[in-house]
């Protein structure tokens, strides 16, 4: 299927925008908060939690960053008003990280303040390696003020083992994923098996330290090994969760729910869906393949 995945991605630039929208619609809730509400309600009815993300990390001005902050706060108000089983994910570049770090931190603080008022959890997404250090440092400072927050770490980065050790001293909760950005071999493991090995090493480190982990993967091998770890450690169902992308491997998500695991889906939405879709498919052709195959199944 690897060649099919690459073929799907290679043809995207020639595909009309409305077709890309349909193609990407399996894993993007829509363009508006109303679309996001509908999607989360449906997931909640199936026993699945969500984390909402407003698309639009490619910002260049302070005004855009402030608008992004306002949108994130509106999501928090909506989650509370509509009584959705969802939290919020944020990307720091959308809040001004590449404009000014202090300005970005203040925008994040305002979001965390609103979230704290509702008791809603906020997850700091991780982006490419140029953002890793600043994201972690801002998280450390703000997590001490607003502990109802967590961070994403990427198993393919060579530095992540040390980052996790440092973050464990902050009593951080994690979303552990493989990582999708293209990075140089000096920065990231390149082979699938070595990324899998590091993922499991990191997960073992986190779980044994008592950290709450969102195990974010569609890789059956990793899910099977994670399930084994959970059994061996005798963890309760409220000490971890599995996380997946909206529209990717829904049959696996349903199996995890049937098996009694807590499952949370990442639900992106917003008017910047096109750039996000193209970038996501290029960065991870495997996801393109999953979505392409899902178009020809009855699963949703």
Secondary structure, DSSP 8 states (H G I E B T S, - for coil): -HHHHHHHHHHGGGS-HHHHHHHHTTTB--SSHHHHHHHHHHHHHTT-EEEEEE------SHHHHHHHHHHHHHHHHHHHHHT-SEEEEE-GGGGTTTT-HHHHHHHHHHHHHHHHHHT--EEE---STTSHHHHHHHHHHHHHH--SEEEEEETTBTTHHHHHHHHHTTT--EEEE---S---TTTB--SHHHHHHHHHHHHHHHHHTT--EEEE---HHHHHHHHHHHHHHT--GGGEEEEEETTSSHHHHHHHHHTT--EEEEEEESTTHHHHHHHHHHH-HHHHHHHHHHTTSS--
